[in-house]
Amino acid sequence: MHTVAAGSLAPDHTTVVPDAEVFRSLLERSGLCLARLDLQLRVVEANDDFVAQFGHSRSTLLGRSFYELLHPGVHGPMRKQFDRLAEGRRERFVEHLAGIGPRHTVFTGDITGIAVHDARGDLVQFVVVVVNPEKGEQPNAVVVDRNRILTELDARILEGIATGESTVRLASRLFLSRQGVEYHVGTMLKKLKAPNRAALVSRAYSLGVLSVASWPPRVSADYIK
């Protein structure tokens, strides 16, 4: 995971506001997808890599809420992390990311959020976000259609697979034939670009389709048609 300094560090290790030209130079030379957000988490500045990664033009990206660039399944964890920054409970975080890229494809990676203060160290002025997308994702990119990619039945089958239920058990519980269950599983394997059931569950968690905060596993309503 790459890291980047958003300015000099005060004696108490508080990240302070960098000079505008220094920050702009950092944006262009970091080699990472990097942006600056205001306290309402709107994008106020971004480098070319960041703009291209999320599939926007600069004019349509600036002023947009950062959450609009993310899959709904990761909104909850991301809000908690940014709330901790805003409340001063931590200075930075690293979190898994599922973002919406060009042509509405989903990409995954890591994000580092950094709280930036004034020279006194007691006022958050903006947050710097470093997005470090995973390489080689495009061949397996998942295309989303308004974020709703599963039927209600797909969701129940995926939840069952995630808990370890067999095809026979799923068929009995959902009043389907074994062939019916396999048909829906095959459809989801294609949609999420997964080679088998284990990869399907892993992929669903990484994209936020399955919530990491619940047991038994639940599919987010944002992904159900």
C-alpha positions in Angstrom: 0.0 0.0 0.0 1.5 3.3 -1.0 1.3 6.2 1.4 1.6 9.9 0.7 2.3 12.9 2.9 -0.2 15.7 2.7 2.1 18.3 4.1 4.5 18.7 7.0 3.9 17.1 10.3 3.6 19.1 13.5 5.3 17.9 16.7 2.1 16.1 17.7 2.0 14.4 14.3 -1.0 16.4 13.2 -1.1 16.7 9.4 -1.2 20.4 8.6 -2.4 22.3 5.6 0.2 22.3 2.8 1.0 25.2 0.6 -1.4 25.3 -2.4 1.4 24.9 -4.9 3.0 22.1 -2.9 -0.3 20.2 -2.8 -0.9 20.7 -6.5 2.6 19.4 -7.2 1.8 16.4 -5.0 -1.4 15.8 -6.9 0.4 15.5 -10.2 3.6 13.7 -9.2 2.4 11.2 -6.6 1.7 8.4 -9.2 -1.5 7.6 -7.3 -5.1 8.5 -7.7 -5.4 11.4 -5.3 -8.0 14.1 -4.5 -8.8 16.7 -1.9 -12.3 16.8 -0.3 -14.0 19.6 1.7 -15.6 18.9 5.0 -18.9 17.9 3.2 -16.8 15.3 1.4 -17.2 17.0 -2.0 -14.3 16.7 -4.4 -12.6 20.1 -4.7 -9.4 19.1 -6.4 -8.1 15.9 -8.1 -5.3 14.7 -10.2 -5.6 13.2 -13.7 -5.2 9.7 -12.4 -8.1 10.1 -10.0 -10.4 11.7 -12.7 -9.7 8.9 -15.1 -10.1 6.1 -12.6 -13.7 7.1 -11.8 -14.6 7.7 -15.4 -15.5 11.4 -15.2 -14.4 14.6 -16.8 -12.9 17.1 -14.5 -15.9 19.4 -14.8 -18.4 16.7 -13.8 -16.2 15.4 -11.0 -15.4 18.6 -9.1 -18.1 19.5 -6.6 -19.5 15.9 -6.6 -20.0 14.1 -3.3 -17.3 11.4 -2.9 -20.1 8.9 -2.0 -21.5 9.2 -5.5 -18.3 7.6 -6.8 -18.7 4.6 -4.5 -20.8 1.5 -4.6 -23.6 1.7 -2.0 -22.4 -1.4 -0.2 -19.3 0.4 1.1 -21.1 3.6 2.1 -21.6 2.5 5.7 -18.0 1.6 6.5 -16.7 4.6 4.7 -19.0 7.0 6.6 -17.7 5.6 9.9 -14.1 6.2 8.9 -14.7 9.8 7.8 -16.7 10.5 10.9 -13.7 9.4 13.0 -11.5 11.7 11.1 -13.9 14.6 11.5 -14.3 14.0 15.2 -10.5 13.9 15.7 -10.5 10.2 16.9 -7.9 9.4 14.4 -5.6 11.2 11.8 -5.9 8.7 8.9 -7.5 5.4 7.9 -7.0 2.7 5.3 -10.2 1.0 4.1 -11.2 -1.4 1.3 -12.8 0.4 -1.7 -15.4 -0.5 -4.3 -15.7 2.4 -6.7 -17.7 3.0 -9.9 -15.4 3.5 -12.8 -15.8 4.1 -16.6 -18.9 2.6 -18.2 -20.3 1.9 -14.8 -17.9 -0.9 -14.0 -16.9 -1.7 -10.5 -13.2 -1.6 -9.4 -11.8 -2.5 -6.0 -8.7 -1.4 -4.1 -7.6 0.5 -1.0 -8.2 4.0 0.1 -6.3 6.1 2.6 -8.1 9.1 4.1 -6.1 11.7 5.9 -7.4 14.5 8.1 -5.7 17.8 7.5 -5.6 20.6 10.1 -4.5 24.2 10.2 -1.1 25.1 11.7 -2.5 25.1 15.2 -3.6 21.5 14.8 -7.1 22.1 16.1 -9.2 22.6 13.0 -9.9 20.1 10.2 -9.9 22.1 7.0 -10.1 19.3 4.4 -9.5 15.6 3.9 -7.0 14.1 1.4 -8.0 10.8 -0.2 -5.6 8.5 -1.8 -7.2 5.8 -3.9 -4.9 2.9 -4.8 -6.9 0.7 -7.2 -6.0 -3.0 -7.7 -4.2 -3.6 -11.0 -5.4 -6.0 -13.6 -9.0 -5.7 -12.6 -10.5 -4.6 -15.9 -10.7 -8.1 -17.5 -13.0 -9.1 -14.6 -14.8 -5.8 -14.2 -18.4 -6.1 -13.0 -20.8 -3.9 -14.9 -23.5 -2.5 -12.7 -27.0 -1.4 -13.9 -28.0 1.4 -11.5 -26.4 -0.7 -8.8 -29.2 -3.3 -8.8 -27.7 -6.5 -10.3 -29.5 -9.3 -8.5 -33.1 -10.5 -8.3 -34.7 -11.2 -5.0 -34.3 -14.9 -5.6 -30.7 -14.4 -6.6 -30.1 -12.6 -3.3 -31.6 -15.4 -1.2 -29.6 -18.0 -3.0 -26.3 -16.0 -2.6 -27.0 -15.6 1.1 -27.6 -19.4 1.4 -24.3 -20.1 -0.5 -22.5 -17.8 1.8 -23.7 -19.7 4.9 -22.7 -23.0 3.3 -26.1 -24.4 2.3 -26.1 -27.1 -0.3 -28.0 -27.0 -3.6 -30.5 -29.6 -2.2 -31.1 -27.5 0.9 -31.5 -24.3 -1.1 -33.9 -26.0 -3.5 -36.0 -27.3 -0.6 -36.1 -24.0 1.3 -36.8 -21.8 -1.8 -39.3 -24.3 -3.4 -37.0 -24.7 -6.5 -35.7 -27.6 -8.4 -31.9 -28.4 -8.2 -31.7 -27.3 -11.8 -33.4 -24.0 -10.9 -30.9 -23.3 -8.2 -28.0 -24.1 -10.5 -29.4 -21.8 -13.1 -29.5 -18.8 -10.8 -26.0 -19.6 -9.4 -24.7 -19.7 -13.0 -26.3 -16.4 -13.7 -24.6 -14.8 -10.7 -21.3 -16.3 -11.6 -21.5 -14.5 -15.0 -22.7 -11.2 -13.5 -19.9 -11.1 -10.9 -17.2 -12.6 -13.1 -16.5 -15.5 -10.7 -15.3 -19.0 -11.7 -17.0 -20.9 -8.8 -19.1 -20.6 -5.7 -16.3 -19.8 -3.3 -15.1 -17.0 -5.6 -18.7 -15.8 -6.0 -19.0 -15.2 -2.3 -15.6 -13.6 -2.0 -16.4 -11.3 -4.9 -19.8 -10.4 -3.4 -18.1 -9.4 -0.1 -15.4 -7.4 -1.9 -18.0 -5.4 -3.9 -20.1 -4.8 -0.9 -23.0 -6.9 -2.2 -22.8 -9.0 1.0 -22.5 -6.9 4.1 -19.4 -7.7 6.2 -21.2 -6.5 9.4 -24.0 -9.2 9.5 -24.4 -12.9 10.2 -26.1 -14.7 8.7 -24.9 -13.0 5.5 -27.3 -10.5 4.0 -27.3 -8.9 0.5 -27.7 -5.1 0.6 -31.1 -3.9 -0.7 -29.2 -1.5 -3.0 -28.2 -4.5 -5.2 -31.6 -6.1 -5.5 -33.9 -5.3 -8.4 
